[in-house]
Amino acid sequence: MGENTYLPMERPDQLPHPPDGMRTAHALSLEALSFGALKRYRSLFDDRTEGHPWTHLPDEDFLLRLNAATRMPDSSELRPTKGGLLMFGYEHDICSVFPGYVLDYRRVSKAGASVERIVSLDGTWSGCIFDFWQKVQPIVTKAAAGAGGRRKHPTLSDAMEAALLNALIHAEYPGRRHVVVEQASDRITFANPGSLRVGRGRAFDGGVADPRNPELAKIFALIGACSNAGEGLELIAAASESVGVPAPVLTECADPARTQLTVFLPDAPASGGAEREGGDVLSSPGTEDGPRTSADAPAVAPSTVPLFVEEGATDEVQPPAPGPVHHAAAPRGQLGEDGAALSRALARVHDPDARAALELFRTKRRIKRAEVEELLGIGSTKAKAIVGDLVESGLIAAEGGGRSTLYRLRDA
């Protein structure tokens, strides 16, 4: 996807970094908060915690208990905290503190057209995280509903709910990119600004929690939305394995830092169960250069496919050490290019961006330039230069032309 594909209607006042003097959450009054959103939250809180001592508190005291508001020491006036503003604030007030703040959900057709869109800046609702979660959570869990699995295992609906919360709680909201949820017929991708805060290779092991926004984690936990600390990604992997869909794929890139989690859905049925537009079963997300070339879920083979793809990585992926392999990397059959051919190509490349682009061939036989843009978080001009250098060096070959050009490994 191109750099602006996620949100064609960019805010004219969006800035990549807050300038000096940018407002803080404490500079706003409680009028920056949507008390409608707070009322909906309190309804969920009351249903889950009957008889809780906070149930009958006034809204202001309830916000204090949530750490969503704080009392100013000089005036005793209540002001929202950053977490409170993000969770319950109006979009225009949130953007006065976090200029790059955008929450975007899209369900896409095979051609990449938006079939359904929920975006925080459209002005028809508050635009806060809590209301976005309430709107999107039922959609992504319904998409996974009915997927069978082994008894006593988390469901795929549980996995989708955890993935959505993971993106919202771990997003780096002062960052330059958006929180994006993109749903196709065979997968849902959750992307958020910010790098992983858990060591490489440990994300799916469970038991390690380091939320970037602990205030948000607490507020969600109080209504029972969060799984136990550190279990989100482990739950997603276990649910995917139980249902028999490909293992989730977690991708990390830098400059700007961005983390993307793809959770796969069972294959869409031939009739019924899958949304259609113009007769086409919804497939994988499109790009600004046209539709993606394969709706097949990428395979994840532990000896060849990295769980993480990090920009700047220069070491080839090594086979795992002998012993049990985590289910998040269980072999599902190789859909990408031959590992030996890719290793030969990587051996001839030293530029970290070019190496990261080549890693895409581990799960696909054909790639598009827009996929390089998305992986590296770069613009079309730089991606075009990277792909052009790989073509010129004889490592990849172009097929087709114009916006629909595909690339393959030459010696595969």
PyMOL commands that set and color helices and strands:
alter all, ss='L'
color gray80, all
select helices_A, chain A and resi 25-27+30-32+35-48+59-66+82-88+91-97+129-144+156-170+214-221+232-243+327-329+339-347+352-362+369-376+380-392+402-404
alter helices_A, ss='H'
color red, helices_A
select strands_A, chain A and resi 69-71+78-80+103-108+114-119+179-183+187-193+249-253+258-264+276-277+280-281+396-399+406-409
alter strands_A, ss='S'
color yellow, strands_A
deselect
rebuild
show_as cartoon
